[in-house]
Amino acid sequence: MIVDFKELSPVESYHWLTQSVIPRPVAWILTDNGEEAGEENRFNLAPFSWFNVVSPSPAVVMVSIAPKKDGSDKDTLANLKARKHATLHITSKDMALAMVDSSVDLPFGKSELTRAAAPELISIDGFELPMLSGSKVSFDCTLLDTHQIPGSKVTVAFLKLEKLFADDSVMMTDEKGRDKIDGLAVQPVTRLGGNEVSYLTEIESIPRPEK
């Protein structure tokens, strides 16, 4: 089967991309709604599966953010533009249902953290914003830049990673004596197409050729 993207509508293109570029890591992003939102609704929480690393030094990731149905910025992007800071979580299997629940469409300033499925927040030394309790891997981030994709409504946000939190329960030592995050212990959630998700269940090491 051959699919020609030039002949597809945006909806059809989205369908084929989410079916074929798999699995995709999920960035579960907490941003600040601002003091005017009140204490209960202070923080926004939303998942994004168009996400990956783009630079090791400085450490930078990209998150692709489509607009709301009315064309305005999603709350995450609006908050990043206004206040720059975010906590980015790598979602583990035990938090998958809460992650999906936070994708609900709420009015600006209404926090997903008020929903029954939402985890509690905790403070982490050196992080500008709180972190979700139970998170195994999280990053303290600042907005580095945004880029509007030509001919698209999508905005790519580039986030500079300031600090990494890795829970002791997922830490191990590799064969060279270096600290290492155990991917199987993290059990990261990844996105497939539609409502499908997958989990890391097997790791194999395949050495690169020397020549």
C-alpha positions in Angstrom: 0.0 0.0 0.0 1.3 3.5 -0.9 -0.2 6.6 0.8 0.5 10.0 -0.9 0.4 12.7 1.7 -0.2 15.4 -1.0 -3.6 13.8 -1.7 -4.7 13.7 1.9 -6.8 16.0 4.0 -5.4 17.1 7.4 -7.6 14.6 9.2 -6.4 11.7 6.9 -2.8 12.8 7.2 -3.1 12.8 11.0 -4.6 9.3 10.9 -1.8 7.8 8.8 1.0 9.6 10.8 -0.3 8.4 14.2 -0.7 4.8 12.8 2.8 4.7 11.3 5.2 6.8 13.5 5.0 4.5 16.5 5.5 4.3 19.3 5.6 8.0 20.3 6.7 9.1 23.8 4.3 11.2 25.8 5.2 14.5 27.4 2.8 15.2 30.3 3.3 18.9 30.9 2.4 21.0 33.9 2.3 24.8 33.4 1.3 27.8 35.5 -2.1 29.4 34.8 -1.1 32.4 36.9 -2.1 33.7 40.3 -5.4 35.1 38.9 -6.6 31.5 38.4 -6.7 31.0 42.1 -5.1 28.3 44.2 -7.3 25.4 43.2 -6.9 26.1 39.4 -3.3 27.4 39.5 -1.8 24.7 37.3 -2.7 23.3 33.9 -1.8 19.6 33.1 -1.9 18.1 29.6 -0.3 15.3 27.6 1.4 15.6 24.2 2.5 12.7 22.1 4.2 14.7 19.3 7.4 15.1 21.4 11.1 14.2 21.3 14.7 15.2 22.0 16.3 17.6 19.6 19.6 18.6 21.2 22.0 17.2 23.9 23.8 20.4 24.7 22.0 22.5 25.5 19.5 19.8 26.4 16.4 20.6 24.4 13.2 18.8 23.6 10.4 19.7 21.1 6.7 19.5 21.7 4.2 20.0 18.8 1.1 21.8 19.9 -2.0 22.2 17.7 -4.4 25.1 18.4 -7.8 24.8 20.1 -10.9 24.3 17.8 -11.4 28.1 17.9 -7.9 28.7 16.6 -6.5 30.1 19.9 -3.4 28.7 21.7 -3.9 25.7 23.9 -3.5 26.5 27.6 -0.1 24.8 27.7 1.3 27.0 24.9 -0.4 30.2 26.3 1.1 29.5 29.7 4.6 28.8 28.3 4.5 32.1 26.3 3.4 34.0 29.4 5.5 32.5 32.1 8.1 30.3 30.4 8.3 27.5 33.0 7.0 23.9 32.9 7.4 20.5 34.5 7.6 17.8 31.9 6.8 14.2 33.1 7.5 10.9 31.4 4.3 9.0 32.2 4.6 5.6 33.7 2.0 2.8 33.2 0.5 3.2 36.7 -0.4 6.8 35.8 -1.7 6.1 32.3 -5.4 6.5 33.1 -4.8 9.8 34.9 -2.7 11.0 32.0 -5.5 10.3 29.5 -8.1 11.9 31.8 -6.1 15.1 31.8 -6.6 15.4 28.0 -10.1 16.6 28.7 -11.1 19.9 27.1 -11.6 22.4 29.8 -12.0 26.2 29.8 -8.8 28.3 30.2 -8.0 28.7 33.9 -9.8 25.5 34.9 -7.3 23.0 36.2 -7.3 19.3 35.2 -5.8 18.7 38.7 -9.3 19.3 40.2 -10.5 16.0 38.6 -10.8 12.9 40.7 -8.1 10.9 38.7 -5.4 13.6 39.0 -2.3 12.9 41.1 -1.3 15.2 43.9 1.5 17.8 43.5 4.8 17.8 45.4 7.7 20.3 45.4 11.1 19.2 44.2 14.3 21.1 45.1 15.5 23.2 42.2 12.3 22.9 40.2 10.4 26.1 39.4 7.0 24.4 39.4 5.6 21.4 41.3 5.9 17.8 40.1 3.2 15.1 40.0 3.5 12.8 43.0 4.5 9.3 41.9 6.4 10.5 38.8 9.4 8.4 38.1 11.1 10.7 35.6 10.5 14.5 35.3 12.2 17.6 33.9 12.3 21.2 35.0 11.9 23.2 31.8 12.0 26.7 30.4 10.6 27.8 27.0 13.6 28.4 24.7 11.7 29.3 21.5 8.6 28.6 19.4 8.3 28.0 15.7 5.2 28.1 13.5 5.2 25.4 10.9 4.8 27.0 7.5 1.4 26.2 6.0 0.2 24.6 9.3 -1.7 25.7 12.4 0.8 23.7 14.5 3.3 25.5 16.8 6.5 23.7 17.9 7.7 24.7 21.4 11.3 24.1 22.1 11.9 23.5 25.9 15.3 23.7 27.5 15.8 21.1 30.1 17.2 22.6 33.3 17.0 19.7 35.7 16.2 16.0 35.7 14.4 14.1 38.5 14.8 10.3 38.5 13.2 8.4 41.3 15.5 6.1 43.2 13.2 3.2 42.3 14.2 3.4 38.6 17.9 3.9 39.1 20.6 1.3 38.4 24.3 1.0 37.5 25.4 0.0 34.1 28.4 -2.2 33.1 30.7 0.9 33.1 29.7 1.9 36.6 27.5 4.8 35.5 24.2 5.8 37.0 21.5 4.6 34.6 17.7 4.9 34.4 16.0 1.4 34.1 13.5 1.8 31.3 11.7 -1.4 32.4 11.2 0.1 35.9 9.9 3.3 34.4 7.3 1.5 32.2 6.8 4.6 30.0 3.5 5.0 28.3 3.7 5.5 24.5 1.1 6.5 22.0 0.0 4.5 18.9 -3.0 5.5 16.7 -6.4 6.4 18.0 -6.9 5.7 21.7 -4.2 3.0 21.7 -1.2 3.1 24.0 1.7 0.8 24.5 4.2 0.0 27.3 7.9 -0.9 27.4 8.1 -4.6 28.1 11.4 -5.8 26.6 14.9 -4.3 26.2 17.6 -5.8 24.0 21.2 -4.4 23.6 22.6 -4.6 20.1 26.2 -3.3 19.9 27.2 -1.0 17.1 29.8 -2.2 14.7 33.4 -0.9 15.3 34.1 -0.5 11.6 
